[in-house]
Amino acid sequence: MAGNSLLERIKRLVVDALELGVQPDGLPDDLDLTTGGTVEIDSIEVVALVLALEHEFRIKLQDEDLDLSNFSTLSAMAALVQKKLGEKDR
């Protein structure tokens, strides 16, 4: 799976899960989701993203994966998913 298609899937997932009402391709890869920028997620939305990521990519996130830094940007989420997909393939 190419990195760009993974990131595009995550953008679409974030837009849908958080009901942002914007086009996924309009979101920059480094969009900060945790410090009150254009989009800011709270703890409930992190839970929604965790569930959506697990469902979409058929992965299981562990407690240690739930660090807010893994959800701070779209690129960080893509790196987390890529890591979990790699673990799943072992």
Steps between C-alpha positions, in 0.01 A plus 500: 500500500652831397548768763295756307199274463521421873507870583210567263296226669577648841399848384168365375451306822570809716262715296227237529557405866513861617232619256721788390306594188819564298668319215767255623751618241474850647657386827878543522696193610648691793169649618529531879194337653587561865584866556195694393578554135241475226393161635545402864410156632394422854519171689162378374607565142826313559291199607292536183820512294643194677187300424492622140871420445460152650198430282637648176843339519410188700759577764491494879640801683650427841513730803852613410375607156249741652756772568362832375812552288382213276188704420654847488523514120373303204858393428539373858184291462630362170828402667311325781281309256801405287676369811195298607454359151866391503451328836190326367697356207756334730 
